[in-house]
């Protein structure tokens, strides 16, 4: 009878999936709020972009500290605290009057609130709750940010166009409250807490995970100090910087505005972005499946290379006014958007081991969001200087081609990892 029941790891997967959706839509919705904020408050676009850039950077840099805090306080408490922080940020958005408030609310509060969900939560759940199908699970969880974008961005854009951006914020608040309740009643810290083994593990093995009681800041920085001694860390961090620059920083923040500058309506532009989400859901899930079976370095090489080509071609599609080319771009780019995450996590796990990979990946993810912040602010600055986003997208495409070279020089890993010591806190 027990064998016929759904393993609770899959329940955890579902809760995590929808939690990331809500956090992801908060982040990806920034693109549809640029024009309304600009029109209502008269703020300069570079200032609005700066607020979103600060948020992207802070949610990235908070990743390794979130991983350490999970070890100290537990997964459930950290998810609850992060969701409450996101809810607080969206509520405060309704009271906003000045640009400095936008930087505090969307830059600091929402940036930190989304940090856990959009950086280390996916690899943590995949590594701790699943022994088998980790790559597939990671692909599904990573794709959940795109799923929120797929479902909700056109809805938010339509609400903004018909009513007000405040009603769009209210919808995000309602979703945050629903997830807060689900996390409170259904989320668990670990399989051991409810007396089960991770999915796919037939026999209990010795638990090498040490109970962390140290300062999470010390834990996080200890992980960084060990990681920086390894060449692979720098190559992964460098390529992930380019990944963030070319996805959430540029496409996520400025794609809608770029389309609108060529006369594409707001709802249509948001729908194109959500259309990418459809194919990202497919592409990232497939990438997780592939990362279990093929050399992760070559997967990343092709992902970055093909993304670079698509970004260089986007300005051509817009300048020609070809909706067909825009659809092709959305499909092509969507398949590749977050497909880099499963193989990047896979290489991190191979190099640093399961125990260390959570915090180390948190630092790699911080590099991702540093790149996103550069593109979010840089895109707005380039628009202010040139009156167009074209150079921003062209340069991002060129950087992606460099990223493909970074990952291919990573040494192929064997079953023996580079870092032998299993303790992050020694």
N, C-alpha and C positions, 0 to 999 in steps of 0.2 A: 504493500500500500504506500509506504514511504517513497519508494522508487518512482511512483506515478505522480507524485506531487511536483509542482514547479519548484526548482531550486531557488532559495531566497536570493541568491546572487543576481538572478534575472529581475527580481523586484527592485533590488538596489540599482541595477542598470536603468530601469524605467524611471525611477525617481531622479537619478542623476541626469538622465537624458532631458527630462522636462525642466529641471532646475537650470541646466545650461542653456536651454532654449530661452527661458525668461531673462537670464543674465545677458545672453547673446543679443536679444532683441533690443535691450537697453543700449548696448554698445553700437549695434549696427543702425539703430534709429537716428543716430547723430546726423547722418546724411540728409534725412528728410526735414530736420529742424533748422538747417543753416539758413535757408531762404526765409522761413517765417520769423526767425529771430532777427535777421537782417532787416526785414520789412517793418516789423512792429517796433523794434527798439532803435533802429538806425545804427546798429553797431557795424564796425568794419569787419569784413569777412575774415581778415587775418586774425582779429581778436577772437572771433568765434572758433576759428580753427585752432588757435592756441589753447583754448579751454578743452577742446576735444583731444588735442595732442597731449596735454598734461594728464588727462584721464587714461589715455592709452599707455603712456609711460608708467604711471603709477600702478595700473593693474598688472603690468608686466613685471616691474621691479618688486612688487609685493609677492610674486609667485614663490620664491624660495622661502620667504618668511611664513607664508601660508602653509607650505609643506611642513616646516618645523613646528608651527602652531598646531597642526593636526596631530603630530606626535605627542604634544604636551597636553592638549585639551580634548582631543578626540574629533573624529570626522563630523559627527552630528552637531556638536556645539558650534563648530566653525561654519558649517553650512547655514545654521540658524542665524548666527551673528552676521554673516555676509549678506543673507537675504534681507534681514532687518535694515542693514546699512543701505542696500539698494532701494528699499522701500522708502527710507528716510530721504534719500537723495531725490527720488522722483516726486515725493510730496513737497519738498522744498522748492522744486522747480516751478511749482504753481505760484509761488510768492516772488519770483525773481523780478528785479527792476533794473539792476545795473550789471555791467559786463564783468566786474570783479566777482559778483555773486555767481555768475555762470562758471567762472574759473574754479571757485571753491566747490560748487555743487557738482558740476559735471567733470571737473578736473580732479578734485580730491575725493569727495565723498563717493560718487558713483565709480570713480576709478578704483579706489580701494575695495569697494563693495563687490565689484565684479572680478577682482583678482583671483579669488579661490576658484570660482566656477570656470573661468576661461584660461587658466594656466595649468595647475597641477592636479585638479580634481579628476580629470579623465584618466591619466596614467596611474594615479593612486588607486582608483577603483578597479581598473583593469588588472593591476599588479597584485592587489591584496585580496580581491574577491574572486579572481579567476586564475586557475592553473592552466586550463586549456582555452583556446580561442581568444587569447589576449589581443592579438592583432585585430581580429574582427571586432571585438568589443571596443577597442580603442578607436577604430574607424567609425563605428556607430556613434560613440559619444562625441568624438571630434566633429562629426557631421551635424550634430544637433544644433550648433550655432547657426548653421545654414538653414536648418529646418524652421527655426523661428523667423529667420529672415524671409524664407519662402512663404510662410503663412501670413505673417503679420505686416511686413513692410508695405505692401499695397493697401492693406486695411488702414494702417496709420496714415499713409499719404492721402487716402480718400477722405478720412476723417478730418485731416488738416485742411484739405481743399474745400470740403463742404461746410465744416463748422469752425474748428479752431485747433491749434496745436495743444491747447490745454486739455481738450477732450481725448486727444491721443495719449497724453501723459496719464490721464485717468485710467485708460484701458490698461496701460502697463502696470499701474498700481494695483489694479484688481487681480491681474495675473500673479503679481508678486505675493499678494496675500494668500491666494490659493496654494501656491508652492510652499509658503511658510507653514501652512497647516499640514500639508502632506509630509514635509520633512519632519515636523514635530512628532507625528504619529507613526510614521512608517520607516524612517531612516535608522540604520544601525551603524555602529562604529566599525565592527569587524565580524567575520564569520564566527570567530570564537565566542563573541558576546552572546550569540543565540545557539551555541552548541553544534555548529556544523563546520564542515571543511569547505575551502574554496571550491568553486565549480571545477570538476575534472580531476580533483585530487582524491585518490582512492584511499590513501593511508596517511595518517597524521605524521608529520615530520617535525623534527626539533625546531622550535620557534627561536630564530636568531634575532628577532626584532627586539631590541632592548627598550625598556620603558624609559622614555625621555623625561627628565625632570629639570634639565638645564634651561637656561634662558634661550628662547627660540632665536634670538638675534645671534647668539654665540653658535648655536647649531647651524644656522644658515651660513654664516661666514666661514665656519670650519669646512663646510662642504665646498664653498667657493675656493678657499685656500688650497684644498687638495686638487680640485678640478683644474685650476689654472696651470698646474704643472704638467698637464697632459695636452699634447698637440691637438688631439681630436676634439677637445672641448672648444678650442678657439675656432676650429674649422666649422663645427656645428653651430656655434654662437654666431659666427660671421655669416653663414648661409641663412640662419634664422632671422638675423637682422634684416637681410634682404627680403626674406619671406614676409615679415611684418610690414616693411616699407611698401611692398607691392600688393598687399591685400587689404587688411583692415585700415591701414594708414591712408592709402591712396584711393583704392576702389571703394572701400567701405565708407570713407568720409566724403570723397569728392566726385565719385562717379555720377551721382544724381545731378549735382550742380553742373558738371561738365556736359552732360546730355542737355540740360536745360539751356545752357549757353548757346546751343545749336538749335534751339526752338522745340526740343522734345518736351512735352508736358510733364509735370511733376509725377502724376500717377503712372504714366507710361514709363518714365525713367525708373521709378521705384519698382515697377513690375519687371523691368529688365533685370534689376538687381536681384529681385526675388526669384526670377527665372534661373539666374546663376545658382541660387540656393537649391533648386530642384536637382540640378546636375552635380552640385557639390555633394549633396547627400549621397548620390550614386557613386561619384568619384572617390570620395573619402572612405566610404564603407568598402569599396573595392580595393582601395589602397591598403586598408587594414588587412584584408584577406591576402593581398599580394605580399605584404611585408612579413607574413608568416612563412612564405614560400620562396621568395627570391631575395637576391642581394640588395639590401636597402640602399646602398650607395648608388647603384645604377638607377633605382627607382627615383631617387632625389635628383640625379643628373638630368633625367628626362623631364621631370616635373618642372624644374627651374628653367631649363632650356625652352620648353614649349610655352611656358608662361611668358618668358621674355619676348618671344616672337609675337604672341597675341597682344601684348601691351604696345608694342611698336606699331601693330596694325590698327589698333583702336582709333587713333586720330584720323587715319585714312578713311575708316568706315564713317565717322562722324562728318568729316569734311565733304564726303560724297553724298551725304544725306541718305544713305542706303539703310533702310530698316532691316533688310535681309542680312546685310553684313553685321549689323548690331546683334541680331538673333544668333548668327553663327559665332560671333565673339562671346556672347553670353553662355552659349552651350560649351564652347571650347574652354573658356576661362573657368566656368563653373566646375567642370570636371577636375580642374587642377587646383582650385582655390585653397583648400586646407588639406589636400592630399599629402602634403609634405609632413604632416604631424606624425602619423603612425610610423613611417620609416625613421624619422628623427628620434622618436622615443625608443624605437627598436635598437638603433645604434647606441643610444645613451645607455640603455639597459645592458647591452653586450659589453660596452667599455667599462662602465662603472658598477655594474651589478645591481640587483633589485633593491638592496637596502639603501644604496647611495643615489640611485637614479632619480628618485623623487625630488630631492633637493637640488641635485645637479641640473635636472631638466628644468626646475624652477628658474635657475640662473640663465639657462639657454633661452627659456621662454621670455625672461626679462630682456634679453637682447632682441628678441622678436618684437617686443613692444616698444623698445627704444627706436627701432627702425620704423615702427608704425607712427610713433610720435613725430619723428623727423618728417615723414611724408605728410602727415596730417597738417602740421604747421607749414612745412615747406611748400605743399601744394597751394595753400591759401596765399602764401607770400609770392609764389611764382605767378599766381593769378593776378595779384595786386600789381606786380611789376609789368607783366606782359599782356594783361587783359585776357589771358587764355591759360588753360591747363595743359596744353599740348606738350610743352617741354617737360613738364612733370611726369607725364605718362611715358614719354619717349625715354627719359633717363632711367625710369624704373625698369623698363624693358631691358636696357643695357646692363643694369645692375644684376638682373636675374641671370643673364648669360654668364656673368662672373660667378654668381652663386653656384651654377652648375659645375664650374671648375673647382670650387672649394670642396664640394662633397666627394668628387671622384678621386681626390688624392688622399682621402681617409684610408688608412690601412685596413684591409679586410680582417674582421675579428674571427677568432677561433672560439672554442668553447671555454677557453681560459681567458678571463678578462684582464685588462691592463692593470687595474687597481685591485690588489689582492686583499687589502684590509677591508673587512666588512663593517667596520664601525666608523660612523661619521663624527663621533664625538671624542675619539681618542686624541 
